[in-house]
Amino acid sequence: MTKDNPPTYLTKYSITNNQVFPETIDIPCSVKKISTYDDAMLILTTDGNVYALGRNSNNQFGLPGTDYPLPTLLPIQNVFDLDLKRCRSIFICNDNALYGCGDNTKYALGIVGERVEQITRISSQNYQDEKVLFVTTAYSFSIVVTDNKNLFLFGNKYFHVQFINIIVG
């Protein structure tokens, strides 16, 4: 393994009789980013695919069922960035499209409804002319940061399910 030849696997651990044993998880492409929360993990690969692993307690994987002990390819492609927090996932694709799924408490995904069971497109009308650099999500809101130093927040009752533009200095 070298800088030019990154690993295409991740390591997880299983515990048997109070002993920890590493397990290799094969991923078909190099890993770009990993986002985790509680017992769930999203793996973004360099080819823009996303794999989910762990508990899907609130549909944060956008898939049916609750347990995914092996990496499972999600039905979304060309992902540029992602985040997983509090049983919700948010994704930004190379074409600037924003998607989300999972727990939508206080409209943290900017979509109406308490739970978003499938990966669903989020309106981008407020930042459609700007390149999104990254996304993140928190307890009751999510944030989109653009190349024009703009910060768009949505969710939480204080944001009224609309995007609020804040200039980042």
Secondary structure by P-SEA (a helix, b strand, c coil): ccccccccbbbbbbbcccbbbbbbbbbccccccccccccbbbbbcccbbbbbcccccccccccccccccccccccccccccccccccbbbbbccccccccccccccccccccccccccccccccccccccccccccccccbbbbbccccbbbbbbccccccbbbbbbcc
